[in-house]
Amino acid sequence: MRKPIVYLIGAGPGDPGLITVKGLECIAAADVVIYDYLAAPVLLQHAAPGAELIYVGKKGGDHTLPQEDINALIVAKAREDKIVARLKGGDPFVFGRGGEEAEVLVAAGIPFEVVPGVTSAVAATAYAGIPLSHRKLTSTIAFVTGHEDPGKEESGIDWPALARGIGTLVFFMGVKNLPRIVAELTGHGRSPQTPAALVRWGTTSAQVTVSGTLADIVERVRQAGLKAPAIIVVGEVVALRERLQWFERRPLFGKRIVVTRARDQASGLLKALSDFGADCLECPTIQVTAPDDPGPLDRAIADLKRFDWIVFTSVNGVSRFFDRLFGSGRDVRALGHLRTAAIGPATAERLKSFGLASDLVP
């Protein structure tokens, strides 16, 4: 009998390709997947058929469920003797409240494992062309919350130390508090000319980066209309973005493309378009199926000797033909006397996989 367990999984910053192999394995093994707003929806495709998928929100300022209710839900599902995948954006232990959820599981006596994820502080900045460290510019990095617990009586952030003692600062969830963050840093000694940038929806096709200095970043963000979710990065390394940005320079970046191919044949095209920066929407408008009446093809296969040429007009045609050929008890030797034509190189390659070279490829 399987024992219940909860996996606290970091889904990464948005690009579904950045989740770990173990993260995908845990999603596939789960009976229940409890996921956040920032977890890439495509990751849910890796869940087992019949797995229960529960959305709990966790969007800045708009939580579908309060954290206490999420904790209770995780415990309740585990107590149903289920394997639970708690899918969280970024890394569960880096401003992800995974520590709070783990404490609740310990108190309930429920076993759990933590599957680290790529935090947006590292990934979003990298995709924006901003290295967090650089031998010539900084040797120190700090991750800081830009939205402290409102229940605190006083800030837990040592602003003087941050302003003067840390080379690169990365603030999470700080868009609304940007004016205060800038005021605290400059008020405690950070130069107003220090480069700064905000990266919204980092690592996704919707990524937007606004850069400037502490002196003008608030106004630049206001003019751009930038909203959460975004990370803030401050430090001399931000100036490297001008030379090192790569993600937003891809040729199809910012373009949304609908792919209408049959679902089982769309993956190659989707990957190619995505690699060039496109935001792809998979919307199959055709389905390739066998003909209602295979009789004409079967009769032709039974009488192959009277033909001189066989012309394949698509990859699908090649596959379906050989399905019927092999189903009749014959093999490729039955085509030894025929010349073959393939319409297009992909069709020719598919034919070649059956051991036949094309005599003609128009």
N, C-alpha and C positions, 0 to 999 in steps of 0.2 A: 504494500500500500504506500502511495506517495505521501510524504509529509508536507504540510503546508509551509510555505516560505514566501517572504516578500523580498523582491529585488528592487532596490532603489537605484534606478538607471539614469545616467546622464545621457540625454538624447543629442547633446551637442548644440551648436548655436543656430542651426537652421538648415544648413546644407545637409541633406540626409546621408550623404556619403561620408560624413565625419563622425558618425556613430561608430562605436567599437564593435568588433566581431562578437565579443561576449555579450554586449548589449542586445544585438540582434538575436543571439541564441536564447537569451532570457525572455525576450518578447515572444519568440516562437513557442517556448515551453509553457507560457502562462495560460491560466484559465481565465484570468481577468487582467485587463490592461487599464490602468487609471492614468490618464494623461493630461498634460497642461496645454495651455494656449501656445506656448513657444515650441512645443515638440512638433517636428515636421509631420504633417498628416500622412505622408507616404510611408512612414515607418509602420503605420498600423497595418499595412498590407502584409507585413511579416508575421502578424498574429495568426494563431492556429484557426482553422475553420471552426466556427461556433464559439470562439472566445468572446467573452463579454467585454465590450469597449465602453468605458465611462469617462466622459469629459468633465473636468472639474475647474476649468477656466484658469485662474491665476494670471489674469491680465491686469496690468497696472491700473489700480483704481476701480477695477470691475471684476470681482471674484465671483464665479458661479457658486462656489462653496467656500465658506470661511475655512481657514486652516484647521480649526478644531474639528469641523465636520469632515474634512478630508482625512484627518488622523483617524477618526472614528470609522469612516468607511473602509480604510485600509485594514484596520483591525477586524472589522466585521467580516470582510471577504476572506481574510486568512482563517478566521474561525469557522468558516464553512468548509474547511479542509481544502482550500484552493491555493494554487500557486498564483501569486499576485505580482504583476510587473507595474511598478510605480514609475512612470515615464515623465522625466522632468527636463525642461530645457537647460542646456549648458551642463554644468556639473552639479550633482545634488548637494555637495558639501561646500560649494563656493556661492554664497548668497542664494542658495536654493532651498533653504529650510529643511534640507535632508536630515540635518542633525536633530531637529525637533521631531521629525517623523521617526527616526531611529530610536530616540528616547522613549517615545510612546510604545514602540514595538518591544523594547526591552521590558518596560513596565508590564506589558501584557503577556510576556513570556513567549513571544512569537519570534522564531528565528528569521534572520534577514541577512542579506549581503548587499554591499555597496558596489555598484559598477560605475567607476568614474567616467565622466564625459569631458569633451573638449569645451572649456569655458569660453564664453564670448569675449572675455577680456583678451584672450590670446588669439582666437580665431578671427573675430571681426576686425581687429587691428591689422592682422596679417593680410586679410583680404582687402583692406584699405591701403596696403602698402606701407604700413607703419610698424617697424620692428620695435618691440618694447625695450630691448636692450641693444647697445652698440658700444663697442670698446672705446670709441672716441668721444662718446656723448654721455653715457650714464652707466653706472654699475648697480643701481638700486631701482627697484620696482615696488609699488604698493597697489593693492586692490582695496578700494574703499567703497562702502555703500553710499549712494547719493540720496538714500531715503531711509533714515533711521527709524527705529520703532517709535511711533508717536507717543507711546506710553512712558518713554524715558523723561526724567525730570531735567536732565542736561545732556548735551552731546557727549558721546563717547569717542569722538574723533579729536586727536591732538593736532589741531590746525597749525600751530607754530612749527611742529616737527615735520608735518607734511610739506608745508610751504618751503622750508629751508633745507630739509635733510634728505628728501627723496627725489631722484632724478626723473622717473616716469611715474605718473599717477593715472590710474584707471578707475573711474567711478561707474558703478552699476546703478541703474534706475534713478538717474539724477537729472533728467531733462527738465522737470518742473522746478527743480531747485538749482538750476544752472546759475542764475544771478547770485544766489547766496554762495555757491561754491566758488565762483570767481571772486566775490567780495572777500571771502575768508582767506583765500590764497594770496591775493594781492595785499590785503590788509595785514597779513603776517609776513610780508617780505618777498613774495614771489614777484618777479618782474612782470609788469603788464605786457611786455613784448614776448613772453614765453609762448611758443606755438601751442595751439590747442585744436582739437577736432572732435566732432561727434559722428558716430557711425550708426545709422539706423538700419534695422533688418540685415545686419552683417552676415555675409556668406550666402545670401539668397539673391535671386534675380531682382529683388526690390531694394537692394542695398543703395543707400544714399549717404554720402559723406560731405560734411560741411567743415571746412577748416579755416583757421585764422589765428588770432592771438588772444590772450586773456583780455586784452583791451577791447577787442571788437567781436568776440565769438558770440556773445549774447545777442547782439544786433544781427549778426549774420544768420544765426539760427532762427531768430524771429522772422527775418525776411524770407527764409527758405520754408517757413511753416513746418519745421521739423517737429515731429511728435514722438512719444515713446512707441515701441521699445528702442532704446539707443544706449550706447555706452559713450562715455566721455574720456578722452585721453589727453593728458597735459604733459608737455616736456619737449626737449629739444629734438627728440626722435621724430616728432610729428612733421618736422621740416623735410624729412626724407621721403615723405609721400609723393612729393612732386616728381621725383625720379623713379620711385619704386612701385608706384601703383600699377597693378596688372589686371585685377579682376574686373574693374569697371571699364577697362579698355578693350575687352574682348569684342569681336565684331558684331555680335548679335545681342550684346548686353542692353537690357531695357526693352527688348522686343518680346511680345507675347505671340506664340505660334500655336495654332491648333493643328494637331496631327490626326488625320482621319483614317489612317491605315487600320486594317484589321488588328485587333489587340495583340494576337500572338505573333504579329510580324512588325510591330511598331517599335520594339525596344531598341534596335540598332539606330533607327532614325532619331528617336528621342534622345539617346545618349549623344549622338553627333551634334544635334542642335543645342543640347544643354552644355556640352563642352565648349561651344562657341558663345555661350552666355545667354541663350534664349530661355524664357520662361515658357515651358511647354505644357499645353493642355491636351490630354489624351481623350479624344472623342471619336471612337470608331464609328464610321458610317457604313461600313460594309462587313459582311461575314462570308468567309470562304467555306462552302460546303460542297459535298458530293452532289452530282446531278440526281434528280428524282428517278431517272431511268438510265442506268449504266449500260443498257443493252447495246446501243450503237458502238460504244467503245469496246465492249467485250467481243462483239462480232468482228470488229477490225483487228483486235489482238489475235483472235482465232484464225484470221486469214492474212497474217502479216506477209506471207510470201508474195502476195500480188502487189505489194507496195514497193516503190523505189526510194521515196523520201518520207521522213517523219519530221514535222515542224513543231517545235515547242515554243509557245508564245509567252510563257510566264514560268516563274519558279513554281507556282502552284500547279500548273499544268504538268510539269515534270513529276512532281511528287504524286499527284493523283494517278498519272499514267502508270508509274511503276507499282503503285499499290494494287492496281487491277492486274498488271502483268504478273506480279508475284503471286497474287491471289489465284490466278489461273493455273498455277503450277509451273510456269515458265520462268526463265531468268534472262539476263542480258544477252545470252548467246542467241536468243530468238531474233535479235536485232542485227546480227552480224552482216547481213547482206544489204542493210539500209544505209543511206546517207542521212545525216542529221543536220538540221538547222535550228539555231536558238536565237530568239529575238532578244538581244541584249546580253551584256557580259554576265550579269547575275544569273540569268537563266542558263548560260553556258557553263558557269561554275557549278550550278546545281546538277546539271547533266553529267559533268565530269566526275562528281562525287559518286555516280553510279558506274563509273568506269568507261564512259563514252565521251570522246572528243567531238566537238562540233565541226562539221565540214563547212558550215557557213554561219557567220555571225554578223548580220547586217547592223 
